[in-house]
Amino acid sequence: MAFSPDGSRLASAGADAEIRFWAVASGSALENPVTGFTSWVNDIAFSPDGETIASAADEGLQLWDARTGQPRGKRLGGGTRFLGVAFGPDGLTLASADNNATSLWDLRAESLISEACRIANRNLSRAEWNRFFGADVGYASTCR
């Protein structure tokens, strides 16, 4: 479970592979659940600005828009069973834990693009861009 930074909402997750939101004042359910995983969601965290939720699951890490429940970008670390997740105070760093390691993820777009260039050693094609970053994120040259 995680409280929103302003304390008005509570997010919960677990074995049903969904993230649910609750109004703290009334205890009533809010919005439709966030779905997208097929197994346990092990941990969740709100970003410091309350706009994003990060989820650590058996299938990887995912960022979500905290208001609409839509994914923000593609899943990170797919295939890894993540047990914990937390945002840094600036909201630009995400910490994750799995059975073997703790990792820090730089969430700035420039850093992610640079990492894509480092791994591929070339510009990503539009199809690769859409697969890794999402079609909703404008295409950019990865190796500048």
C-alpha positions in Angstrom: 0.0 0.0 0.0 1.0 3.6 -0.5 -0.5 7.0 0.4 -0.5 9.8 -2.1 1.8 12.7 -1.2 -1.2 14.8 -0.2 -2.7 12.0 1.9 -6.1 12.0 0.1 -5.7 8.7 -1.6 -4.4 5.2 -0.8 -3.3 2.8 -3.4 -3.3 -1.0 -2.8 -2.0 -3.9 -4.8 -1.4 -7.6 -4.4 -2.2 -11.1 -5.7 -5.0 -10.0 -8.0 -2.5 -8.1 -10.2 -4.5 -4.9 -9.9 -3.8 -1.5 -8.3 -6.8 -0.1 -6.5 -7.3 3.5 -5.2 -9.3 4.5 -2.1 -10.4 7.8 -0.7 -8.8 8.1 2.7 -11.6 10.3 4.1 -14.5 8.0 3.2 -12.7 4.7 2.7 -14.6 4.3 -0.6 -13.1 2.9 -3.8 -12.1 5.4 -6.5 -11.7 4.9 -10.2 -11.4 1.6 -11.9 -8.5 -0.6 -10.9 -5.2 -0.3 -12.8 -4.6 -3.5 -14.7 -1.8 -4.7 -16.9 0.0 -7.5 -15.0 -1.0 -11.2 -14.9 0.5 -12.0 -11.5 1.4 -10.4 -8.1 2.0 -6.7 -7.8 4.5 -6.8 -4.9 5.0 -3.1 -4.1 3.8 0.3 -5.3 4.9 3.9 -4.7 3.6 7.3 -5.6 6.0 9.8 -7.1 6.6 12.9 -4.9 4.3 15.0 -7.1 1.5 12.4 -6.9 1.2 12.2 -10.7 2.8 8.7 -11.2 2.6 5.3 -9.5 5.4 2.8 -9.9 4.7 -0.8 -9.4 7.1 -3.7 -8.7 5.7 -7.0 -9.9 6.7 -10.5 -10.8 6.8 -9.3 -14.5 8.9 -6.2 -14.1 8.5 -2.5 -13.1 5.8 -0.3 -14.6 5.1 3.4 -14.3 1.4 4.5 -14.5 -0.4 7.8 -14.7 -1.9 8.0 -11.2 -5.1 9.7 -12.4 -5.9 7.7 -15.6 -4.3 4.4 -14.8 -2.6 4.4 -18.2 0.9 3.1 -18.5 3.7 5.6 -18.8 6.2 4.1 -21.2 7.1 0.5 -21.5 7.8 -2.0 -18.7 11.3 -1.8 -17.2 13.3 -4.9 -16.4 10.8 -7.3 -17.9 11.3 -10.8 -16.8 12.7 -9.8 -13.5 10.7 -10.4 -10.3 10.8 -7.1 -8.5 9.9 -7.1 -4.8 10.2 -3.4 -3.9 10.1 0.1 -5.5 10.5 3.7 -4.2 10.9 7.1 -5.8 13.8 9.4 -4.9 12.8 12.8 -3.5 13.1 14.5 -6.9 10.9 12.0 -8.6 13.5 11.4 -11.3 15.1 8.4 -9.7 13.4 5.1 -9.1 14.9 2.5 -6.8 14.0 -1.2 -7.2 14.8 -4.4 -5.4 14.7 -8.0 -6.7 16.0 -11.2 -5.1 19.6 -10.4 -6.1 20.1 -6.6 -6.3 19.0 -3.1 -5.7 19.0 -0.9 -8.7 18.6 2.8 -9.5 16.7 3.9 -12.6 17.2 7.4 -14.0 13.8 8.3 -15.3 14.8 11.4 -17.2 14.0 10.9 -20.9 17.5 12.0 -21.9 19.0 9.3 -19.8 16.7 6.6 -21.1 17.5 7.6 -24.7 21.2 7.6 -24.0 21.0 4.1 -22.5 19.1 2.9 -25.6 22.0 4.2 -27.8 24.6 2.6 -25.5 22.9 -0.8 -25.7 21.9 -0.8 -29.4 25.0 1.2 -30.6 22.8 2.8 -33.2 19.6 4.8 -33.6 16.5 2.9 -32.8 14.0 2.3 -35.6 10.6 3.8 -35.1 9.2 0.3 -34.4 11.9 -0.3 -31.8 11.2 3.1 -30.3 7.4 2.4 -30.1 8.2 -1.0 -28.5 10.5 0.3 -25.8 9.2 3.8 -25.2 5.7 3.7 -26.4 4.0 5.2 -29.5 2.7 8.0 -27.3 6.3 9.3 -26.8 7.5 11.3 -29.8 10.3 9.7 -31.7 13.8 11.1 -31.3 17.3 10.1 -32.5 18.8 7.9 -29.8 22.5 8.4 -30.8 23.1 12.1 -31.0 
